[in-house]
Amino acid sequence: MNKGAYIVELDDIYNKIEEYLSGEQILFLRHAYEFAKEAHKDQVRKSGEPYIVHPVGVVGILAQLQMDVHCLAAAFLHDVV
């Protein structure tokens, strides 16, 4: 991954956040992701991609900035409503 490049793969996001968040915080984020994934399971983007790629992309950007666990969880969940 290039420095400054967006993280768009979930595994890459978890690798990044493992650098600065606790195991308990990462588990919290995994629950937020699973909730968002389930909420968006039948939605697709105009491109045809699963909708969940958008929240994952947002979290990737915020993980690069080392945002806290609540900010990252909110990013996963921001379109659930």
Contact map, one row per residue, 1 for C-alpha under 8 A:
111010100000000000000000000000000000000000000000000000000000000000000000000000000
111110000000000000000000000000000000000000000000000000000000000000000000000000000
111110000000000000000000000000000000000000000000000000000000000000000000000000000
011111000000000000000000000000000000000000000000000000000000000100000000000000000
111111100000000000000000000000000000000000000000000000000000000000000000000000000
000111110000000000000000000000000000000000000000000000001001100100000000000000000
100011111001100000000000000000000000000000000000000000001001100100000000000000000
000001111101100000000000000000000000000000000000000010011001000000000000000000000
000000111111100000000000000000000000000000000000000000011001000000000000000000000
000000011111110000000000000000000000000000000000000000010001000000000000000000000
000000001111111000000000000000000000000000000000000000000000000000000000000000000
000000111111111100000000000000000000000000000000000000000000000000000000000000000
000000111111111110000000000000000000000000000000000000000011001000000000000000000
000000000111111111000000010000000000000000000000000000000000000000000000000000000
000000000011111111100000000000000000000000000000000000000000000000000000000000000
000000000001111111110000000000000000000000000000000000000000001100000000000000000
000000000000111111111000010000000000000000000000000000000000001001000000000000000
000000000000011111111110010000000000000000000000000000000000000000000000000000000
000000000000001111111000000000000000000000000000000000000000000000000000000000000
000000000000000111111100000000000000000000000000000000000000000001000000000000000
000000000000000011111110110000000000000000000000000000000000000000011000000000000
000000000000000001011111110000000000000000000000000000000000000000000000000000000
000000000000000001001111111000000000000000000000000000000000000000000000000000000
000000000000000000000111111100000000000000000000000000000000000000000000000000000
000000000000000000001111111110000000000000000000000000000000000000001000000000000
000000000000010011001111111111000000000000000000000000000000000000001000000000000
000000000000000000000011111111100000000000000000000000000000000000000000000000000
000000000000000000000001111111110000000000000000000000000000000000001000100000000
000000000000000000000000111111111000000000000000000000000000000000001001100000000
000000000000000000000000011111111100000000000000000000000000000000000000000000000
000000000000000000000000001111111110000000000000000000000000000000000000000000000
000000000000000000000000000111111111000000000000000000000000000000000000100110000
000000000000000000000000000011111111100000000000000000000000000000000000100110000
000000000000000000000000000001111111110000000000000000000000000000000000000000000
000000000000000000000000000000111111111000000000000000000000000000000000000010000
000000000000000000000000000000011111111100000000000100000000000000000000000110010
000000000000000000000000000000001111111110000000000100000000000000000000000000000
000000000000000000000000000000000111111110000000000000000000000000000000000000000
000000000000000000000000000000000011111111000000000000000000000000000000000000010
000000000000000000000000000000000001111111100000011100000000000000000000000000010
000000000000000000000000000000000000111111100000011100000000000000000000000000000
000000000000000000000000000000000000001111110000000000000000000000000000000000000
000000000000000000000000000000000000000111111000011000000000000000000000000000000
000000000000000000000000000000000000000001111111111000000000000000000000000000000
000000000000000000000000000000000000000000111111111000000000000000000000000000000
000000000000000000000000000000000000000000011111100000000000000000000000000000000
000000000000000000000000000000000000000000011111100000000000000000000000000000000
000000000000000000000000000000000000000000011111110000000000000000000000000000000
000000000000000000000000000000000000000000011111111010000000000000000000000000000
000000000000000000000000000000000000000110111001111110000000000000000000000000000
000000000000000000000000000000000000000110111000111111100000000000000000000000000
000000000000000000000000000000000001100110000000011111110000000000000000000000000
000000010000000000000000000000000000000000000000111111111000000000000000000000000
000000000000000000000000000000000000000000000000001111111100000000000000000000000
000000000000000000000000000000000000000000000000001111111110000000000000001111100
000000011100000000000000000000000000000000000000000111111111000000000000001100000
000001111000000000000000000000000000000000000000000011111111100000000000000000000
000000000000000000000000000000000000000000000000000001111111110000000000001100000
000000000000100000000000000000000000000000000000000000111111111000000001001100000
000001111100100000000000000000000000000000000000000000011111111100000000000000000
000001100000000000000000000000000000000000000000000000001111111110000000000000000
000000000000000000000000000000000000000000000000000000000111111111100011000000000
000000000000100110000000000000000000000000000000000000000011111111100001000000000
000101100000000100000000000000000000000000000000000000000001111111100000000000000
000000000000000000000000000000000000000000000000000000000000111111100000000000000
000000000000000010010000000000000000000000000000000000000000011111110000000000000
000000000000000000000000000000000000000000000000000000000000011111111011000000000
000000000000000000001000000000000000000000000000000000000000000001111111000000000
000000000000000000001000110110000000000000000000000000000000000000111111100000000
000000000000000000000000000000000000000000000000000000000000000000011111110000000
000000000000000000000000000000000000000000000000000000000000010000111111111000000
000000000000000000000000000010000000000000000000000000000010011000111111111100000
000000000000000000000000000110011000000000000000000000000000000000001111111110000
000000000000000000000000000000000000000000000000000000000000000000000111111111000
000000000000000000000000000000000000000000000000000000110110000000000011111111000
000000000000000000000000000000011001000000000000000000110110000000000001111111100
000000000000000000000000000000011011000000000000000000100000000000000000111111111
000000000000000000000000000000000000000000000000000000100000000000000000011111111
000000000000000000000000000000000000000000000000000000100000000000000000000111111
000000000000000000000000000000000001001100000000000000000000000000000000000011111
000000000000000000000000000000000000000000000000000000000000000000000000000011111
